[in-house]
Amino acid sequence: MAHTGIAIDCADGKVRQCVPIRSTWIADHMEKVALHGLNTNACPKCKVPTHKLGTNTRSHRTRDYARYQRYKPENQNSGSESNDDHIMCDNLAIGQNIFHRLDRVLASDLYKPDMLYNIYLGLFKHMMDWIEGFLKKHGRLQAFDDVWKALPPYPGFLVPKKAYREVTQWQGKEMRNMGRCTLGVLAVALRQPGGAQVIPFKPALGCVRALVDFNMMAQYRSHTSDTIAYMEDYLDEFHKLNDIFLEFRVTKRTQDKVDKQRKEIRHQRALVIERVVPSLRCRMRDHNRQEESHLCLDLVRGESHFNFIKMHLLSHFCDHIRQFGNIPKYSTEIGELAHKTQIKDGWRQSNKNDAPRPIVHSYDRQHAIRMRLLNLESLKCCDADLSGDVLHHLDRTACTVTAVAPVVRRRVLKGHREDVSNVVDFSGISVVSLEIIYPELIRYGRHNLGAAHRLPDHHVMLRSLPVELLTQLEIPVLAFQEADVYKIHRA
């Protein structure tokens, strides 16, 4: 097929000889490294060392998978130590790259950044763990929860029903929604810092802001050189300031070392305090407690790091945009959403014996029946000659399958317009009647706005309301420790 092609029926009714070329393989990181024959902490795109995963360097060499395939048979026969060192340096695992020998396919280009697992279920989860530890250390965790539960409604925004600590499991949709409000909630929770809190609060806010803004820019459907430059600046700022959260990246091994060190220090101090007069023991205990805290913090900072793969994968986002376009079109979100209808429902209906085949057949049948019903409904709307049994069946299934109404073409209003000043002007340009706009405005005001900001209920007063059109939500966030300086946060 890769050499001769395959005959494909095209949309214009013609049959063309086409050569399919695999351009990407959409999967999470663990599936990608398994398919490429790499270790779990290896980058499928470049040869970054493990100890540099937490840095924002973009000068690593691209992986040559064809060279790996030529190298592995030689390594198995020779068994030299230099070859073993080479495998360890490149993070190669036992197994072969399944994409090897595919024509017109460069295995390193099959990797595509993933918003769902890399950011929403990856770095955002890590970031919230860091924030929770940071707030707990400075006594601001309850304030964060209070602001989190008090978030007001906004079109397109899902208002949290529980405090952040009360949620036990997060999904990708919830994490994406969380990324839009985390910065504002954190800024309110860190208001009015004490004298010793000013220094750590400012870089913490800056680090969170940089990651959130990077995520917002990565969701753009189209990019320019300026937007890509913004993303690179945000990523540089994030790596520059994330040291403030380093002490909250404690592994189990590091925690064991800290506990062991604390136990030894306390044992030594107890022997010393026994020889001190009682009047000085209280003062020595306070001094020893502070010194013990500093020693443990130094050990944590020396042992902790950000060298995990999801930190490094962010560095490939901008290069991917320059080469292949926007990132959301390669996200695994579509495939994860399709799991419910295409796999999970079929699995529940099967007898769990040789399930893959019945699952595929069940979904194919359901899809074909839905397409058939939609075609018959379309013919019925065109007054086609259909039998009485078909019409009767369509009437019975009308509650579940409805014909798609024709889309009314309306003007999309963007940016500042001179000819739109009130609701009446907006109705005339957008071709939406005032009988539809008035009830929606009244309903929204009653359910979502407070009494002080509620819209008038009479249509005569609604006619004179001013209208402002925005292409993007821009939230002014008060700069840290500034009274009249704001930074624009684009959501």
N, C-alpha and C positions, 0 to 999 in steps of 0.2 A: 504493500500500500504506500509506503514512504517513497518508493521509486516510480511506480506506475500511476498512483493516484486511485481514486474511487469515484464512480459516477454518483452525483448528488443532485436531487431534484431541488431546483432553486425556486424562489418566491414568484418569479415571473413566468413560471411554467416550463422553463427550459432545463435541460439536463446538462451539467457541466462536469468535466473531469477535474477533480480537486485533489490536492495533496494536503491532508490534515497535518498540522505541525503543533506539537504541544508547547504552549507558551508559559504555562504555570501549573503548579500543583498546590491547591489551596488546602492547607491542613494546619494543625497546631504544631508547636515546635518539636514536641516529642515524636510525632509521626514523621516530621521532616528529617530529623537526624537519623531515625531508624531506616528510612528509605535511602538516605545518602550514605549510610554506613559510617556514622560519626558517633562520638561520645555525646552524652546528654548535655554537657556544658560547652559544646563546640558551636561555632557559628557556621551555618550552611553556606554563607556567602564569602567569607574571607578567613584568613589564617591568623586570627587574633589570638595571642597567648592568653591562658586562663587568668594570669595575674594582672592583665590589662583590660578585663571586661568592664570594669567600673570607670574607665577613663573615656574621654570623648575624642579619641584619635581616629582619623579616617584614612590613614596611610598604609593600612595592612594590605598585603597581596591577596588577590582573588584566588580562590581554590581552583586547582587544576585536577578535576576528577578523572580525566583521561590518563593523566600521569599516575594517579593512585592505582588505577586498574592495571597499568603496565607494571607497577612497582610491587603489587601484592604477590603475584606468582613468584617473582624473583626472591622476595623476602621469605616466602615459605620454604624455598629450596635452600637458600644460603644460610639463614638463621644467624646472621652477623649482628653484633651489638649495635653497630652504627645504624642498621636498618631498624632495629627496635627503638632506638632513640628517635629516629625520624618519625615513626608512627606515633610515639608519645607526644612529640612536639606538634604534630598536625592534628592531634585528638582523633585519630582514626580508630574505629571499632572493628570487631570481627564481623565480617560480612561484606557484601558487595553493594555498590550503588545500582539500584534497579533501573536507573535512567541511562546507564552506560550503553553505548552502541545505538542509541536512538538517533536517527538521521535528522540533521538540521536542528538539533537540540543541544544547547549549552547548559549543562546541569547546574552551574552556579546561578544562571539567570532564572531558573525555575522557582527559586525562593522569592516570595513576595511578603512585605510587611503585613502584619495582621493587627487590626485595631482591637479586636475582641480579646484575644488571649494575651497580647503583648502589653496593652494599655489598660483596658477596662478591668479584666480579670487578672492582670499582672501587676503593673506598676501602681495603679490606683489602689489595689489592695495593700501592697507594701507601704505606699505612702500613708494610708489611713492608719496602719499599725504604728508607723513612726509618729504620726500626729497624736495618736492616743497616748503613747508613751511620753511624748513631749508635754502634752497637756496635763497628764497625771503628775509629772515631775514638778510642774509649776502651779499646780492647784487650780487649773482652769477647765478641767474635764466636765464638771457639772454645768458650767456656763456654756460650753460647746453644745451639750445635749439640750439645754433650754432653748438656745437659739435655733438648733436643728428642728425641734418640734414646733417652733413658732413661725416657720417659713410660710409666707403668704402664697396663695395660688397665682399662677401665671399661665397664659396660654402655651401649651406644649410642655409644661413642667409638671411632673408628678410630685405632689406635696408628700413628704414623708409622714407616715402615720405613727412611727415609733422613733424613739431616740436611737442614735447610731449604735450604742452598745447593746440595745435590746434586739437588734437584728442578728440572727445566727447564721444566715446563709444569704449571699448576694448573688444576683444574676447579672449578666452583661448589660441588660437594659437598665437595671437599677444603678449599676456602677456608672454608666454613661450619664444618667440623670444626676447622679451624685457629683460628677465632675463639674457640673454647671454651677453648683452652689457652694462647694467646699471652701473656696477662697473667701467668699463673703462671710460665711459662718465663722471661719477661723479668725478673720479680721475683727469681727465683733467680739469673739471670745477672748481675744488678746488685748482688748482696750484697757487703757489706764494701767500700764505696767508699773511695777515698783522700781526702785532704783537699780537693783541688780538684774531686773528682767528686761530692761531696755535692750541690752546688747544681744541676747539670744533671740528675742522676739522678731527683730527686724530681718535677719537672714532666714528665719523659718518661714515668714510670710513671703519673702522673695523667692525662696526655693519652690514653695507650693504654687505660687503665681506663675513661675516659669514653666513648670510641668503642665499646668492646666492650660495655659496659653498655647503651648506646643501641641497639646491634644486638640484644641479648638482649630488651630490652623491646619492640622493634619486631616481634618474632616472636610476641608474645602473640596469642591468638585472640579475646580479649575485653579490653576496656579500661574503666577508670574515670577519673574526673577526676584521681585520685592518680597512676595510672600514666602518664597523659599529662603531668602536671606533672614526674614523674621524667624522662621523655624530654627535655623542654625543658631541665631542669637539666643533664642529661648533655651535651646538645648545646652549651649555653652554656659548660660546663667544657671541652669539647673545643676550642672556638674560642678560649677564653681561654689555653690552655696549648700550642697547637700551634706557637707561635713557636719552641719548642725544636728543632723539626725543620726550620725554615725554610732553614737552610744546606744541607740535603740535597734541596731542590727546585730544583736547578741545571739550567737549560736549556742547550742547545747554544750559543745566542747568549751567554749569561752566561759559560759556560766559555771561550769564545773571548776575551771581554773580560778574564777573569782571567789567561789565558795571556799575552795581549798585555801586560797591566800587569806581570806577573811578569818578563817578558823585559826590559821597559824598566827596571824597578828594578834588576835584576841587572846590566844594562849600565852604569848610572850608578854603582852601588856598586863595580863592578870598577875603574872609572877612579879612584875615590877611594882604594881600598885599595892601589893601586900606589904612592901617595905616602906611605903609612904605613910606619913602621918594622916589621920582621918580628915583633918581640916583641908588638905590639899587634894584629896582623892576626887572630889566632885569636879574640881577645875581640870584635873588631869583626864578624867573620863570624857569631858566635852572636847578637849584638845585632841585626844586619841580618836574620838569618833569622827571628827572632821578630817584628820589625817588619814584614817582608814578609808573614808569616802573618796578622798582624792587619789589614793593609791589604787583602789578598785576601778575608778573612772579611767585612770591612765592605762591600766591593764585592758579594759574594755576597748578603749580607742586604739590601742596597739594591736589587738587581735581582730577587731571587726573590720569589715571592708564592704564595698559595693560590687565585688567581682562576681556577679551572676549574669546569666546570658541575656535576660530581658533588659538590663541596663544598656548593654552593648547594641542590641538590635535597633535601638532608636537612631543610632548613627547612620543607618542605611536608608532611613525614610526619605531624606532629601535627594540622595542619588537615585532612588527608585522613581521619585516624581519626575526628575529630569529625563529618565530613560523610558518609563512606561506610563506616566500620567498619574492621575489621582490614586489615592490609597484605598478609599472605601470600596471601590469596585472589586477589590481582591480580598475583602474581609470574609472570614468564616461565619459571619452572622447569618447569612442567607442559608448556608448549609445546616447550621445548628437549628434554625427555625423550621427547616424542612424535616428534621428528624422526627418531629411529633406526628405529622401526617403520613410521611413516607415509610417510617420504620416503627415507631413506638406503637401506633394504633394497630398496625398489621401484626406486630409481635403479640399484643394482648389478645387479638382475635384468633391467633394460630394455636395449634396444639403443642407448641414448643418442641416439636420433633422435626428436625430438618427445616428449621424456621425460615432461612433466607429465601428459598424458592417460593413458598406461599406468600411471604411478605411482598416480594416483587410482583407476583401475579395479582395479589389483592389490590395493590396500588394501581397497577396498569388497568385493571377492570374498572375501578372507581373513576380513574381519570378519563377513560374512554366513554363511560356512561355520562359523566358530566359534560364532556365535549358534545356528545350526541344530543343531550337535552338542550344545551345552549343553541345548537344548530337548528333544532326543531322549533325552539321558541323564536328564533330569528325569522324562520320561514313563516311562522304563524303571524308575526307582526307585518310581514310583507304580503299577507292575504294569499299565501300559497295554497294549493289544493292538497289538503291533508285529510286522511281518513278520520272517521269519527272516533275510533279507538285511540288514535294518537292525540286528538284534541282533548278527549276525556282524560287521558293520562297526564297531559300537560296541565290541565286545570287542577288535577289532584296534587301535582308536585309544585304548584305555583308558590306554595308557602315556603319551599326550600330552594327552588331555582327560579329566579326572576330575571326578566330580560334587562339588559344593561341600557339605561336611558341614554339618549344622545347627550354628549357633553356640550354645554353651552359655552361658546368661546367668549371669554371676557378679557378685558385688558388687564395686564399685570402692571400695577402701579409701583414704581420704584423711584426712590430719591425725592428731592424737593421739586414741587410742582407749583407754578404760579396760579393755576386755575383751580386748585383744591384748597378751600379754606374752611368748609363746614361739611356737615353730614349730607346736605342736599347736593353739593358739588360732587362729593364722593359717590353718591348714588348715581348721578348722571353719567359719570365717566366709567365707573366699574360695571354699569348695566345691571345693578342689583337694586330692586325696588325698595322704596322706603318701608313698605308693609312687611318686608323681611328683616330690614335692618333694625327698626324700632323695637320689635319684641325681643330680638337677640340682645340688644344693648340693655334693655330693662332687665331681662333674665340674668345677664352677666353681672349687672350692678347689684342685684338683690342677693345673689349667691356668693359672690367673690369679693365684693368691696365692703369696707367698713361703713358705719353710719356717717362718719365725717366726710368720706370721699364718694359716697354713693351717687349715681347718676340720677337725674330727675326722671320721674315716671311718666310725665306728660309729653306727648310727641311734639307739641308746640315748642317746648323748651329744648328738646333734643335737636330740633332743626338748626339751632344756632350754635351747637357745640363745635369747637375747632377740631380740625383733623390734622394730624401730623403723620407723614409716611416715613418709615424707616426701612432700610435694606438690611440692617443688622442691628442686633441688640447691643448697645454700648453702655456698660455700667461704669459710672465713675466711682472708683474705690479710693477712699481717703488714704493718702500716703502715710506711712508709719511715722508717728510723732510729728505730723505736720498739721497745721490748723486750716490752711486754705490751698493745699496742693493735692491734686487728684491725678490718679493714673487710670487710663481708660482700659477696662477689661472687656474684651469682646466675647460674647456668649452666643 
